[in-house]
Amino acid sequence: MKKILLTGANGYIGRRLKHALLHVPDISLRLMVRNVESLSNNLNVEIFAADVLRPETLDNVLADIDTAYYLIHGLNNGNFKELDRQSAQNFLDACIRQNVKRIIYLGGLGDKVTGSEHLLSRIETGEILSSRPDKVQCIWLRAGVIIGSGSASFEIIRNLVQKLPIMITPKWVNTPITPIGVDDIISYLVNSLSIEPKENLMIDLGEETMSYGELMLRVGKAMGLKRTLIPVNVLTPKLSSYWLALFTPVPYSVASSLIEGLKSEVIVTNNLRHMYFSITPRTLEECVTTAIKEIESNQILSRWSDSGSGVWEIHHQYDIADALFIDRRIVALETYSPEQVYKSFCKIGGAHGWFGYDWLWNIRGFIDKLFKGAGINRGRRDPEGLRIGDSVDFWKVVDLVENERLLLFAQMKLPGKAWLEFKIHDGKLVQSAYFYPDGIAGRLYWYILIPLHYLIFTNMAHSIIKRSSEMNR
Ligand SMILES: NC(=O)c1ccc[n+]([C@@H]2O[C@H](COP(=O)([O-])OP(=O)(O)OC[C@H]3O[C@@H](n4cnc5c(N)ncnc54)[C@H](OP(=O)(O)O)[C@@H]3O)[C@@H](O)[C@H]2O)c1
């Protein structure tokens, strides 16, 4: 039985690949994440905690592994180029030490001449992982724009197409790209386990090349919408990034890296996929229909905002204990059960709103987007259920204990660190906002917001109890 390691198992691609690998016969699967809590442990698989930037954590994880998937990347770090380089080298070295036979890596389409910083870093990662064919074989798959529920590029396109019948667009809409459906990527990744090439391979994925403009119009058509694009010269990359950040769920950092990437042609340059795989990729229209179905039925398996983005490096439990400011509201559960109250506060954010004063939250979200933060329109993966690692507008779920506790960590731009906790204790709902300020600016921020916090948090605790009546026992 082949032993397979899946790194990045809580990321956008990783979660979906995990799902698919669970159905592959004759393999034994091991998952690697930085925070084991970010994966549910009801699966019949091993879950190991390790960090590629801490090489000493890798040997244990890679022991006895035949093939390792490398799906790690740290786009959210300012210093991502250096960190991605180090990560890949650490991983390759550990694979060599542990006699791993094959690495399967998914990178991006594009070339070194026109590639964005992000793309060049992905290419460098592939080159490092492929640099010791004498010791470890590397199957390097390359994909461009991903069409699928929860993909950042697809969420941008879908939001623009849905909201704007006429779009003034920059000239980049003429750049050619080869999109691909997320399920097809997963099929190629799974099938890469069983192909038997003698050497390293670099395989480009995707069939139909088109311009961004054509992609947007065809996505619109598949959604039953007729759209018009008017390309103009005046939209700079910065302006376009702000535009995307404000009108779609992605923050400025993701929007600008996507916009930067639009300069480069992300198209397939080889046909090796036909030689090694017998997979018939779905058409763009089929991918859009599937994605929309998944979104409408709350069946989004993973989302671009799933990965930790630095939140696992924080010791939330210790840091909360050190918080200098706490706003606490304690409300009796009345006639409601802990299950009902838990369900009620777990509906926070996204389309359900923030239990009142949503206009204030929206203003805060708008200001956050202006300052390049996550923003309130990031939404949530599933309006009903939550899991650790899910984003909830500009918060992130960092702890979740059924019928007891929900802990959210603030990912908005703040002069300090903040948490929002809902806890059921002794027949009461204990709602606490914690703030650990950075210097004077942090302290001022907290004092200025005291009147607003009074309004928002008092109302929130009472509304959670009130809305518990709508929850089934
Ligand atoms: N998504 C796309 O649209 C797309 C398109 C083309 C190609 N690709 C390629 O597909 C691959 C996977 O992308 P993705 O979108 O799934 O990425 P993602 O959602 O951002 O996930 C990245 C993963 O890397 C993990 N990670 C980050 N730093 C780590 C560290 N120091 N040690 C261990 N794990 C670490 C994250 O875990 P934490 O939770 O611990 O941070 C997360 O699981 C990338 O190579 C990407 O270039 C993606």
The ligand as an ORCA input file, in Angstrom:
! r2SCAN-3c Opt
* xyz 0 1
  N      -6.038     28.595     -5.927
  C      -5.770     28.895     -7.197
  O      -6.516     29.662     -7.832
  C      -4.554     28.294     -7.874
  C      -4.408     28.444     -9.259
  C      -3.302     27.863     -9.884
  C      -2.347     27.190     -9.127
  N      -2.511     27.093     -7.777
  C      -1.443     26.430     -7.000
  O      -1.968     25.440     -6.146
  C      -1.177     25.361     -4.962
  C      -2.093     25.392     -3.747
  O      -2.799     26.618     -3.778
  P      -4.045     26.942     -2.826
  O      -4.862     27.963     -3.531
  O      -4.684     25.691     -2.379
  O      -3.327     27.653     -1.599
  P      -3.922     28.094     -0.193
  O      -5.391     27.887     -0.125
  O      -3.399     29.453      0.090
  O      -3.237     27.068      0.790
  C      -1.876     27.157      1.080
  C      -1.542     26.084      2.097
  O      -0.179     26.238      2.491
  C      -0.115     26.052      3.913
  N       1.072     26.687      4.444
  C       1.439     27.982      4.317
  N       2.603     28.189      4.949
  C       2.958     26.986      5.493
  C       4.059     26.566      6.279
  N       5.038     27.404      6.621
  N       4.131     25.255      6.666
  C       3.136     24.390      6.331
  N       2.058     24.738      5.583
  C       1.977     26.026      5.187
  C      -1.395     26.703      4.409
  O      -1.675     26.242      5.712
  P      -1.998     27.210      6.962
  O      -3.473     27.118      7.197
  O      -1.223     26.611      8.065
  O      -1.563     28.610      6.597
  C      -2.390     26.178      3.374
  O      -2.819     24.897      3.690
  C      -0.202     26.533     -5.003
  O       1.075     26.095     -5.375
  C      -0.774     27.434     -6.080
  O       0.207     28.163     -6.786
  C      -3.596     27.616     -7.130
*
